[in-house]
Structure formats: structure tokens, C-alpha cells
């Protein structure tokens, strides 16, 4: 059947649901005057627990490591874009720790580990 790859239960549909829920939760967080990244982070546990994770059941475990690394890079990028330049000087230690976390997760995921 043409287009069957995008039906519910397929890996592509699960990826689309994850992406759309991240964007929707980012807007909800922005509406609540919270950083959008908070909404993106909360969308993961929400999807995993709503209806037993049925919405993302088709997501292949092999894709998880690459998706986590990409999501972590996106989260760090969005966090960096929302910081003010004056505050960034005071948060230099946090930026270094965040970079070390990113490097360690990336290194572990390339070595065949589970990532997080």
C-alpha cells in the first residue's frame, strides 16, 4: 500500500508524533511564560505515559540513540539562544558543564552504549 509508512504504528508516524508534541508543548510552556525548552523536555515523559506509550510504540529502538543526540543538540542550541548575553558571562560554568555532558553522551552513544 503506498503511503503505509506514515500510518499509525509505523516508525515515521511515531517520529512525527514526537516532533509535533515537542513543538506543541513548547508553545504551551511559552504561553505559561516558561522557557520553551521546558515544554520540549516534558513532552517525552508525557508521550511515554499517555495510553501506555501507544502513540510512539512504533518507534524503533535502534533510532533512539541518534534521535537523543540530535534532540540534545537542539535543546542545547535553543537554551543558548534564549540566554541573554549579559547573563551568559555569569553562566560560563554551566555552559562548560553542559558541553561536557553533551560530549560524554555523544561519546558513549558512539561506543554502543545506551546514551543516557
Backbone as a chain_set.jsonl record, in Angstrom:
{"seq": "XXXXXXXXXXXXXXXXXXXXXXXXXXXXXXXXXXXXXXXXXXXXXXXXXXXXXXXXXXXXXXXXXXXXXXXXXXXXXXXXXXXXXXXXXXXXXXXXXXXXXXXXXXXXXXXXXXXX", "coords": {"N": [[0.838, -1.178, 0.0], [0.731, 2.135, -0.968], [2.145, 4.836, 0.801], [1.858, 3.7, 3.271], [3.824, 3.813, 5.153], [3.479, 6.01, 6.703], [1.356, 5.61, 8.354], [-0.438, 5.192, 11.515], [1.45, 3.538, 14.019], [3.695, 3.045, 12.581], [7.271, 3.632, 12.133], [7.842, 6.193, 11.076], [5.52, 7.639, 11.545], [5.52, 7.629, 14.349], [7.818, 9.16, 14.834], [6.982, 11.595, 13.76], [4.898, 12.189, 15.545], [6.35, 12.522, 17.932], [7.896, 14.762, 17.277], [5.891, 16.7, 16.715], [4.556, 16.828, 19.181], [6.561, 17.822, 20.805], [6.876, 20.419, 19.741], [4.298, 21.433, 20.242], [4.136, 21.31, 23.059], [6.184, 23.075, 23.645], [5.07, 25.481, 22.864], [2.958, 25.623, 24.69], [4.409, 25.866, 27.079], [5.632, 28.331, 26.568], [3.377, 29.946, 26.539], [2.724, 29.776, 29.198], [4.661, 31.327, 30.195], [7.174, 30.207, 30.547], [10.436, 28.889, 29.767], [10.692, 27.674, 26.441], [12.042, 25.31, 26.054], [11.567, 23.812, 28.311], [8.98, 22.861, 27.941], [9.473, 21.219, 25.735], [11.123, 19.298, 26.893], [9.369, 18.158, 28.729], [7.565, 16.899, 27.102], [8.468, 14.38, 26.365], [8.332, 12.474, 28.664], [5.576, 12.719, 28.937], [4.519, 11.646, 26.538], [5.448, 9.043, 26.81], [3.951, 8.073, 28.913], [1.241, 8.48, 28.427], [-1.526, 6.67, 27.603], [-0.078, 4.323, 27.827], [2.135, 4.644, 26.195], [1.35, 4.21, 23.598], [1.189, 5.899, 21.393], [3.734, 6.254, 20.445], [4.661, 3.734, 20.009], [5.582, 2.468, 17.732], [8.118, 3.382, 17.307], [11.389, 2.641, 16.456], [13.832, 0.995, 18.483], [16.519, 1.167, 17.69], [16.786, 3.638, 16.508], [16.794, 5.35, 18.579], [19.205, 6.261, 19.865], [20.446, 7.98, 17.999], [18.395, 9.844, 17.673], [18.183, 10.873, 20.267], [20.691, 12.107, 20.566], [20.531, 14.078, 18.573], [18.302, 15.482, 19.545], [19.274, 16.379, 21.999], [21.303, 18.093, 21.144], [19.725, 19.995, 19.843], [18.217, 20.961, 22.003], [20.259, 22.107, 23.591], [21.09, 24.086, 21.815], [18.763, 25.653, 21.582], [18.496, 26.453, 24.246], [20.788, 28.008, 24.509], [20.199, 30.07, 22.718], [18.152, 31.381, 24.001], [19.282, 32.588, 26.182], [20.401, 35.588, 27.7], [22.942, 37.868, 26.685], [24.349, 39.26, 28.69], [23.873, 37.733, 30.935], [25.025, 35.381, 30.25], [27.76, 35.504, 30.725], [27.938, 35.12, 33.477], [27.07, 32.562, 33.622], [29.031, 30.871, 32.73], [30.281, 28.61, 33.814], [28.138, 26.801, 33.898], [27.659, 26.517, 31.154], [30.014, 25.251, 30.345], [29.788, 22.837, 31.758], [27.44, 21.824, 30.585], [28.342, 21.442, 27.99], [30.288, 19.469, 28.43], [28.62, 17.398, 29.292], [27.164, 16.934, 26.936], [29.236, 16.07, 25.239], [30.069, 13.76, 26.588], [27.757, 12.131, 26.475], [27.481, 11.87, 23.713], [29.89, 10.582, 23.086], [29.585, 8.204, 24.508], [27.332, 7.131, 23.249], [28.321, 6.605, 20.705], [29.998, 4.549, 21.194], [28.45, 2.356, 21.452], [26.915, 2.312, 23.675], [24.028, 2.94, 25.779], [23.478, 5.579, 25.626], [21.931, 7.941, 27.373]], "CA": [[0.0, 0.0, 0.0], [1.51, 3.371, -0.988], [1.913, 5.734, 1.931], [1.642, 2.95, 4.503], [4.886, 4.105, 6.106], [3.084, 7.137, 7.543], [0.172, 5.255, 9.133], [-0.146, 4.961, 12.937], [2.144, 2.292, 14.302], [4.934, 2.98, 11.804], [8.341, 4.458, 12.706], [7.75, 7.58, 10.622], [4.41, 8.261, 12.257], [5.965, 7.848, 15.727], [8.739, 10.294, 14.803], [6.165, 12.777, 13.551], [4.19, 12.454, 16.8], [7.332, 13.05, 18.881], [8.246, 16.112, 16.843], [4.729, 17.584, 16.875], [4.269, 17.039, 20.6], [7.598, 18.718, 21.31], [6.528, 21.785, 19.345], [3.074, 21.847, 20.938], [4.449, 21.549, 24.467], [6.995, 24.29, 23.696], [4.141, 26.615, 22.81], [2.246, 25.665, 25.976], [5.343, 26.419, 28.051], [5.781, 29.752, 26.262], [2.132, 30.572, 26.971], [2.797, 29.834, 30.659], [5.817, 32.177, 30.463], [8.325, 29.368, 30.873], [11.246, 28.658, 28.562], [10.107, 26.665, 25.555], [12.751, 24.048, 26.182], [10.906, 23.065, 29.387], [7.881, 22.14, 27.302], [10.033, 20.15, 24.912], [11.605, 18.246, 27.783], [8.224, 17.495, 29.361], [6.783, 16.137, 26.124], [8.938, 12.996, 26.339], [7.633, 11.658, 29.666], [4.135, 12.75, 28.675], [4.233, 10.667, 25.488], [5.741, 7.692, 27.288], [2.985, 7.645, 29.916], [-0.138, 8.596, 27.969], [-2.028, 5.442, 26.963], [0.96, 3.295, 27.825], [3.103, 4.887, 25.132], [0.84, 3.665, 22.337], [1.395, 6.841, 20.294], [5.098, 6.118, 19.931], [5.028, 2.317, 20.103], [6.258, 2.045, 16.507], [9.452, 3.963, 17.208], [12.393, 1.577, 16.606], [14.859, 1.277, 19.498], [17.803, 1.494, 17.059], [16.8, 5.057, 16.177], [16.786, 6.123, 19.816], [20.484, 6.908, 20.166], [20.631, 9.113, 17.089], [17.376, 10.861, 17.965], [18.54, 11.526, 21.532], [21.823, 13.001, 20.322], [20.009, 15.236, 17.847], [17.425, 16.251, 20.431], [20.118, 17.047, 22.984], [21.945, 19.219, 20.457], [18.685, 21.006, 19.623], [17.888, 21.562, 23.297], [21.356, 22.993, 23.958], [21.062, 25.235, 20.919], [17.632, 26.507, 21.963], [18.818, 27.061, 25.537], [21.767, 29.051, 24.271], [19.589, 31.192, 22.028], [17.254, 32.098, 24.897], [20.041, 33.275, 27.217], [20.833, 36.944, 27.404], [24.395, 37.921, 26.623], [24.884, 39.71, 29.978], [23.763, 36.632, 31.883], [25.875, 34.287, 29.777], [29.059, 35.6, 31.387], [27.818, 34.527, 34.811], [26.73, 31.156, 33.488], [30.088, 30.21, 31.99], [30.475, 27.278, 34.384], [27.03, 25.974, 33.425], [27.874, 26.227, 29.728], [31.069, 24.241, 30.238], [29.248, 21.559, 32.214], [26.506, 21.343, 29.576], [29.132, 20.947, 26.862], [30.879, 18.197, 28.835], [27.55, 16.407, 29.275], [26.894, 16.621, 25.542], [30.351, 15.282, 24.706], [30.081, 12.427, 27.197], [26.642, 11.36, 25.932], [27.802, 11.557, 22.323], [30.954, 9.585, 23.087], [29.044, 6.931, 24.971], [26.419, 6.577, 22.251], [29.084, 6.088, 19.57], [30.669, 3.333, 21.651], [27.48, 1.279, 21.563], [26.188, 2.395, 24.936], [22.627, 3.316, 25.695], [23.31, 7.029, 25.617], [21.636, 8.49, 28.685]], "C": [[0.888, 1.248, 0.0], [1.149, 4.252, 0.2], [1.703, 5.015, 3.247], [2.695, 3.231, 5.562], [4.493, 5.223, 7.071], [1.829, 6.844, 8.367], [0.538, 5.052, 10.596], [0.448, 3.575, 13.165], [3.451, 2.162, 13.545], [6.0, 3.878, 12.453], [8.243, 5.928, 12.311], [6.624, 8.318, 11.334], [4.816, 8.566, 13.7], [6.92, 9.036, 15.812], [7.978, 11.596, 14.62], [5.408, 13.163, 14.818], [5.139, 13.056, 17.835], [7.675, 14.494, 18.547], [7.101, 17.094, 17.096], [4.424, 17.842, 18.349], [5.323, 17.934, 21.245], [7.307, 20.169, 20.976], [5.303, 22.29, 20.089], [3.354, 22.152, 22.409], [5.35, 22.777, 24.643], [6.108, 25.523, 23.67], [3.338, 26.753, 24.107], [3.144, 26.273, 27.049], [5.54, 27.916, 27.82], [4.541, 30.524, 26.706], [2.103, 30.732, 28.499], [3.987, 30.67, 31.14], [6.987, 31.409, 31.057], [9.181, 29.251, 29.624], [10.661, 27.512, 27.73], [10.772, 25.309, 25.695], [12.151, 23.195, 27.306], [9.749, 22.258, 28.812], [8.371, 20.995, 26.45], [10.501, 18.987, 25.77], [10.448, 17.476, 28.424], [7.41, 16.665, 28.38], [7.213, 14.675, 26.073], [8.258, 12.116, 27.367], [6.114, 11.632, 29.456], [3.759, 11.711, 27.623], [4.449, 9.234, 25.971], [4.654, 7.172, 28.231], [1.53, 7.74, 29.482], [-0.506, 7.343, 27.183], [-0.944, 4.381, 26.848], [1.992, 3.46, 26.731], [2.655, 4.394, 23.773], [1.11, 4.587, 21.153], [2.77, 6.68, 19.66], [5.584, 4.669, 19.984], [5.797, 1.844, 18.873], [7.662, 2.585, 16.354], [10.505, 2.886, 17.437], [13.456, 1.937, 17.641], [16.215, 1.655, 18.892], [17.914, 2.983, 16.735], [17.001, 5.921, 17.412], [18.063, 6.886, 20.085], [20.698, 8.128, 19.286], [19.626, 10.227, 17.375], [17.687, 11.593, 19.266], [19.683, 12.504, 21.34], [21.374, 14.252, 19.574], [19.126, 16.112, 18.712], [18.237, 17.006, 21.47], [20.823, 18.246, 22.366], [20.94, 20.342, 20.218], [18.328, 21.72, 20.912], [18.996, 22.518, 23.727], [21.375, 24.242, 23.082], [19.943, 26.189, 21.307], [17.864, 27.173, 23.311], [19.802, 28.207, 25.346], [21.177, 30.272, 23.591], [18.675, 32.003, 22.94], [17.988, 32.834, 26.012], [20.38, 34.687, 26.765], [22.353, 36.993, 27.462], [25.004, 38.362, 27.942], [24.894, 38.572, 30.987], [24.729, 35.515, 31.504], [27.249, 34.322, 30.438], [29.035, 34.969, 32.767], [27.548, 33.036, 34.746], [27.803, 30.365, 32.739], [30.331, 28.799, 32.509], [29.373, 26.334, 33.908], [27.219, 25.592, 31.959], [28.954, 25.172, 29.554], [30.568, 22.873, 30.676], [28.274, 20.974, 31.196], [27.257, 20.779, 28.367], [29.774, 19.603, 27.203], [29.842, 17.083, 28.856], [27.249, 15.973, 27.846], [27.989, 15.738, 24.954], [30.334, 13.877, 25.287], [28.95, 11.553, 26.665], [26.932, 10.961, 24.489], [28.874, 10.483, 22.246], [30.425, 8.226, 23.497], [28.125, 6.305, 23.924], [27.161, 6.041, 21.032], [29.838, 4.817, 19.933], [29.7, 2.168, 21.836], [26.71, 1.273, 22.863], [24.761, 2.855, 24.717], [22.434, 4.817, 25.616], [23.106, 7.532, 27.015], [21.617, 7.373, 29.689]], "O": [[1.722, 1.399, 0.893], [-0.023, 4.388, 0.551], [1.398, 5.658, 4.252], [2.492, 2.927, 6.737], [5.099, 5.37, 8.133], [1.294, 7.745, 9.013], [1.696, 4.771, 10.905], [0.008, 2.583, 12.583], [4.24, 1.263, 13.832], [5.67, 4.775, 13.229], [8.528, 6.809, 13.121], [6.767, 9.49, 11.684], [4.496, 9.635, 14.22], [6.843, 9.829, 16.75], [8.3, 12.597, 15.26], [5.292, 14.349, 15.129], [4.771, 13.997, 18.538], [7.737, 15.346, 19.433], [7.316, 18.185, 17.624], [4.07, 18.961, 18.72], [5.006, 18.72, 22.138], [7.468, 21.051, 21.82], [5.267, 23.443, 20.52], [2.86, 23.146, 22.942], [5.288, 23.447, 25.674], [6.369, 26.497, 24.376], [3.072, 27.864, 24.564], [2.694, 27.103, 27.84], [5.609, 28.685, 28.778], [4.657, 31.646, 27.199], [1.536, 31.69, 29.023], [4.282, 30.718, 32.334], [7.69, 31.893, 31.945], [8.69, 29.493, 28.522], [10.195, 26.51, 28.272], [10.139, 24.276, 25.479], [12.227, 21.968, 27.247], [9.566, 21.094, 29.167], [7.769, 19.921, 26.433], [10.3, 17.826, 25.416], [10.55, 16.267, 28.635], [6.635, 15.806, 28.8], [6.394, 13.81, 25.764], [7.658, 11.105, 27.001], [5.455, 10.639, 29.764], [2.788, 10.976, 27.797], [3.716, 8.324, 25.583], [4.456, 5.962, 28.338], [0.665, 7.134, 30.113], [0.153, 7.01, 26.199], [-0.905, 3.629, 25.874], [2.665, 2.493, 26.374], [3.482, 4.18, 22.886], [1.247, 4.115, 20.025], [2.944, 6.942, 18.47], [6.788, 4.417, 20.001], [6.588, 0.906, 18.969], [8.335, 2.28, 15.37], [10.523, 2.27, 18.502], [13.929, 3.073, 17.668], [16.982, 2.388, 19.516], [19.017, 3.527, 16.691], [17.342, 7.098, 17.298], [18.014, 8.046, 20.494], [21.088, 9.19, 19.773], [19.966, 11.409, 17.324], [17.479, 12.803, 19.36], [19.658, 13.607, 21.886], [21.793, 15.36, 19.908], [19.187, 17.339, 18.629], [17.923, 18.153, 21.788], [20.928, 19.299, 22.995], [21.275, 21.516, 20.376], [18.154, 22.939, 20.926], [18.709, 23.625, 24.181], [21.65, 25.338, 23.571], [20.151, 27.401, 21.357], [17.478, 28.325, 23.508], [19.655, 29.262, 25.963], [21.608, 31.395, 23.854], [18.444, 33.185, 22.687], [17.375, 33.63, 26.723], [20.617, 34.934, 25.583], [22.974, 36.237, 28.209], [26.083, 37.887, 28.295], [25.813, 38.459, 31.798], [25.197, 34.783, 32.376], [27.839, 33.27, 30.684], [30.013, 34.348, 33.182], [27.777, 32.322, 35.723], [27.517, 29.308, 32.177], [30.563, 27.884, 31.719], [29.651, 25.188, 33.553], [26.959, 24.45, 31.578], [28.826, 24.29, 28.705], [30.881, 21.863, 30.046], [28.275, 19.765, 30.963], [26.855, 19.767, 27.794], [29.804, 18.7, 26.367], [30.141, 15.949, 28.481], [27.096, 14.782, 27.574], [27.701, 14.769, 24.251], [30.558, 12.905, 24.565], [29.151, 10.362, 26.427], [26.654, 9.83, 24.091], [28.777, 9.569, 21.427], [30.78, 7.21, 22.9], [28.136, 5.089, 23.734], [26.68, 5.111, 20.384], [30.271, 4.084, 19.044], [30.091, 1.108, 22.325], [25.943, 0.35, 23.135], [24.349, 3.126, 23.589], [21.295, 5.277, 25.544], [24.06, 7.547, 27.792], [21.386, 7.612, 30.875]]}, "num_chains": 1, "name": "protein.A"}
